[in-house]
Amino acid sequence: MNMNAWAETPAQPIGLPACAAIENDADRLACYDRLAGRQPPAPAAAQPQPDTVSRPAPLPQPASTAVSPAASPAGEGLRPPAGTSLWSRFWELDPQDKRGTFNFRTYRPNFLLPVHYTSSINRAPTSPTRPAPTERLRYKPLEAKLQLSLRTKIAQSVLLPHADVWFGYTQQSLWQVWNPSESAPFRNTDYEPEVIYVVPVPEGLARLPGGWRWSLAQAGVAHQSNGQSEPLSRSWNRVYLAAGLERGELTVLARIHKRLRDGDDDNPDLTTHLGRGDVALAWVPGRATASLRWRTNFKDLKRGSWQLDWTYPVDEAKPDGLRWYVQLFNGYGETLIDYNRRQTSIGAGLTLFEF
């Protein structure tokens, strides 16, 4: 027996209770070995000794309450993560949201509504300077509606800190797809290019009462026309100023327009019917989205219009994929050809893409 090895251990206690009372794990195991008659192992080569200062064991950490960004699309839908700005993510206001120039992104909703019903179809469009067509148009109230809208940033950090210049393009068509007897024509297509200067609001001015934030200011110039020849030609040019506010999952965009007059005016009373300003409210509570837009000429509440849009994902696990789309419109100017005709319309279909 190696007496030196045994000499380095405490004197052998008597009985199992005495072994159990030893606090040190290694000494308690050696005590049990000695009671069982087991020989101690040969000493191993000397190894660097770790720090033997006794420290308290770390406390268990509470489960994290943060939502994983990767999991949020499926679990929370399109609701913005806490502490983020919807306007900044859309218009790249903050430095961390900047993506550079000439990256194409969607602008207004892109959708196809195969079923779109209009309460008062316009078969004889007129304006103060354009007579009705000589041949009455045989349009049906049931048609399809299509909208495509893209934008890209063309200059970054222009004049003011983090202020950018964007170019946007929107095309909206009404298609008589359910009217084969008239060769299913496109009843009207509006083309709208615009240039937008987007300025983030400094932090000192951004905070508003009630938890609201004034996030951005805009200045823009836009042209809209339907590309048709007389007497069905309709067009206008305008400049506008806008302010964007937000609070959590709510955003508001308020705009005021100033029409730029031209010499040969297809529709001199357009702003009387269409409006000189609009307010758009958008709500992104989760998987569903909803928006409400009101247009007014600030003088006559019987003019202008309101429009409600609602979407919901076809596959709830993929809220950023294909979505059901429902649109309800009432008033003047759903399209340029109908700018002076009051209508109520409802359409249903799908979004096309979003990026």
C-alpha positions, 0 to 999 in steps of 0.5 A, spaced: 500 500 500 502 507 498 502 510 505 504 517 502 498 517 498 494 515 504 498 520 508 495 526 503 488 524 505 484 526 511 484 520 517 478 515 515 472 517 518 467 511 521 461 509 517 457 512 512 454 518 515 460 521 517 462 520 509 455 524 507 457 529 512 463 531 508 462 537 504 468 537 499 465 532 493 472 529 492 473 528 499 466 525 500 468 520 494 474 518 497 471 516 503 466 512 500 472 508 496 475 507 503 469 504 506 468 499 500 476 497 500 477 500 493 485 502 492 486 509 491 488 511 483 495 512 482 497 520 482 496 523 475 502 527 472 502 534 475 497 539 471 496 546 472 491 548 478 485 552 476 483 557 480 480 554 487 477 560 490 469 558 491 464 562 487 457 562 487 453 559 482 450 563 476 443 565 477 438 562 472 436 567 467 429 569 466 426 567 459 427 572 454 421 576 452 424 579 446 421 577 439 425 574 434 426 578 428 426 572 424 419 569 428 416 576 427 413 575 420 409 569 422 407 570 429 406 578 429 404 579 421 406 585 419 406 589 425 412 593 426 417 591 432 417 595 438 421 601 437 421 601 430 418 607 425 414 604 420 415 611 416 423 610 417 422 603 414 418 605 408 422 611 406 429 610 409 429 616 414 434 613 419 441 611 417 440 604 419 434 604 414 438 607 408 439 602 402 442 606 397 440 609 390 436 605 384 434 599 388 426 598 386 421 598 391 413 597 391 410 604 392 402 604 392 399 597 393 400 593 387 393 589 386 389 585 381 381 585 382 378 581 377 371 583 380 370 590 380 363 593 380 361 600 379 354 603 381 354 608 375 358 606 369 360 612 365 358 611 358 358 618 356 364 622 359 364 629 358 368 635 361 367 643 360 372 643 355 371 636 352 364 633 349 362 626 350 364 621 344 359 621 338 359 614 339 356 611 346 360 607 349 357 600 351 361 599 358 358 594 363 358 596 370 362 589 372 370 590 370 377 588 373 381 593 376 389 593 376 394 597 379 402 597 379 406 602 383 414 602 384 419 607 386 426 608 387 431 613 390 435 617 385 439 621 390 441 621 397 442 626 403 440 632 398 441 639 401 438 636 408 441 631 413 438 624 411 433 627 406 433 623 399 429 624 392 425 619 390 422 617 383 415 614 383 410 611 378 403 608 378 399 605 373 392 604 374 387 601 369 380 599 369 379 593 364 372 591 361 374 583 361 367 581 362 365 584 356 367 580 350 362 582 346 365 589 345 372 585 345 374 586 352 377 593 352 381 597 357 376 603 359 381 607 362 388 607 364 391 613 368 399 614 368 402 618 374 410 619 374 412 623 380 418 626 384 418 626 391 423 630 396 423 626 403 425 630 409 426 626 416 424 631 421 429 632 427 428 629 433 427 636 437 420 637 433 418 630 432 415 628 438 407 630 439 402 629 444 399 623 445 405 618 443 405 621 436 411 623 432 411 627 426 416 623 422 417 626 415 415 632 411 415 631 403 415 636 397 413 633 390 411 634 383 406 629 379 403 629 372 397 624 371 394 623 365 390 617 361 394 618 355 387 618 350 386 623 345 380 628 345 375 628 347 377 623 352 383 626 354 384 627 361 390 630 365 393 635 370 400 637 373 401 639 381 405 640 386 404 638 393 406 638 400 405 633 405 407 631 413 407 624 415 405 622 422 405 615 426 404 612 433 406 604 433 402 601 428 398 607 425 400 612 420 397 618 417 399 622 411 396 629 410 397 632 403 395 639 400 396 640 392 397 646 388 395 645 381 399 647 375 395 650 370 396 649 362 394 652 356 389 647 353 386 644 359 382 638 358 378 638 365 378 645 368 374 643 374 378 637 376 380 639 383 373 642 384 371 634 384 377 631 385 380 635 391 385 639 393 388 635 399 387 628 402 388 625 408 390 617 409 390 613 415 394 606 415 393 601 420 398 595 421 395 591 427 398 584 425 396 579 419 391 584 416 392 591 414 387 597 413 387 604 410 382 609 409 383 615 404 379 622 404 380 627 399 377 634 399 376 640 396 376 644 403 369 647 401 364 642 399 363 636 403 359 633 397 365 633 393 372 629 394 371 621 395 373 616 401 376 609 399 377 603 404 382 598 403 383 591 407 388 586 406 389 579 409 394 574 407 392 568 403 397 563 408 397 566 415 404 563 416 406 568 410 403 575 411 408 578 407 406 573 401 400 573 397 394 577 400 387 578 399 385 585 397 378 588 398 377 595 396 371 600 397 370 607 394 365 612 394 365 619 391 369 623 385 375 621 381 376 613 382 379 614 375 381 621 371 375 619 366 370 619 372 373 625 375 366 629 375 362 623 376 359 620 383 360 613 383 360 607 389 365 601 387 367 595 390 372 590 388 375 584 390 382 580 388 389 579 390 395 583 391 401 582 386 407 583 389 410 587 395 418 588 396 
